[in-house]
Amino acid sequence: MTPKRVGWAAVALGILAFFVAVPPLTVRSPIVVIVLAALAMAAGSYAVTAGEKRIGWGGIVAGLVGLVGGYAATQSGVANLERVVVWGALGAATLRYATPLIFGAVGGLFSERSGVVNIALEGMMLMGAFFGAWGADMTGSWILGLVIAVVAGSAFAAIHALFAISFRADQIVSGTALNLLAVGITGYLYVQVYGDLGTPDDLPSVPNVSLPIDWLPLFGDVFGDLNLLVWLALAAVLVTWIVVFRTPTGLRLRSAGENPLAAETAGLNVVRTRYYAVMASGGLAALGGAFLSIGFLHTFTQNMTAGRGFIALAALIFGRWKPGLALAATLLFGFGSALASRLPVFSPSGAVLFQALPYVLTLIAVTGLIGRSVPPLALGRPLPRS
């Protein structure tokens, strides 16, 4: 067996060390967990010494996580485990928590593939959350609420494009400033429009899509009753992959982010391409925010995105600026959020601490992969003055 396969086997053993201790298997002996975790770490160590450092270290980490999680599960009561580890409910919750991240990551992909760093995803998402709720309230239609959210996010993104592309400002500074501006704008408008009463209880909401698949084990529980925007987010991943990697438009977009001078020589208007990409990024991120306000929570509160834009950006980096890998990363973070919402069953006093789990996963992912992910070559570089 090659070192690479040994490394992947180590990852699988580490995952298995945890899963044998939770439902439906619910092995109660810690010895089984310890043996599987030890095998995972041993196989990972072999892969590292054989030259497969990345996968090998992944196996070692998986073994450690499986050891800690699996051992903790064996020491927990079966009743509590069955209340927390309900795979159908966890799967559906994972998709719900991942949806705003998917929209944000896909939006960020358009911007960054064109060469513009989009730290402002958080602000664009927050603008979408407020204007989606306000638009739905004013018009009485969730459809128009989504349209208004996309327009607001795209207009806000145009400001970032103006400073980053036309004024050649530092893109990190511009994005950070816009995040702060979004907090101020949405907070002010929220107080002015709704005051202390908050958004109305009858706020129009994006409906759920119910499928007649209840008879399917697990899949029926996960996919049987999901919000429409969850399905649109999954569709956006597929559409983005087709557009960016399988069409002439996508080729032009990527050329603007890889070698803008060569693209201009070939006749491409790089400035216009980047403007469109950044504005599309804002519109998609705004859909993620609108999902929070009129698709998931059915209300708007100040700063309700709570760092999800930054997690979406981390997922994009984790996914190497590719839609499929970015989707996998958002599902990982979504699972962390779904699990964190159930862990207080074990310790109600630790509820606040458990909410940090998705952010810890973000730190681990970025720390482990940001140095090895290769961004578009011209990412963050302003166009030379003509």
Secondary structure, DSSP 8 states (H G I E B T S, - for coil): --HHHHHHHHHHHHHHHHHTTSTTT----HHHHHHHHHHHHHHHHHHHHTT-HHHHHHHHHHHHHHHHHHHHHHTS-HHHHHHH--HHHHHHHHHHHHHHHHHHHHHHHHHHHTT---TTHHHHHHHHHHHHHHHHHHHS-HHHHHHHHHHHHHHHHHHHHIIIIIS---HHHHHHHHHHHHHHHHHHHHHHHHTTT-S-TT-----EEE-S-TTSTTHHHHHSEEEHHHHHHHHHHHHHHHHHHHSHHHHHHHHHHH-HHHHHHTT--HHHHHHHHHHHHHHHHHHHHHIIIIIISSS--TTTTTTHHHHHHHHHHHTTT-HHHHHHHHHHHHHHHHHHTTGGGT-GGGHHHHTTHHHHHHHHHHHHHTTT----TTTT------
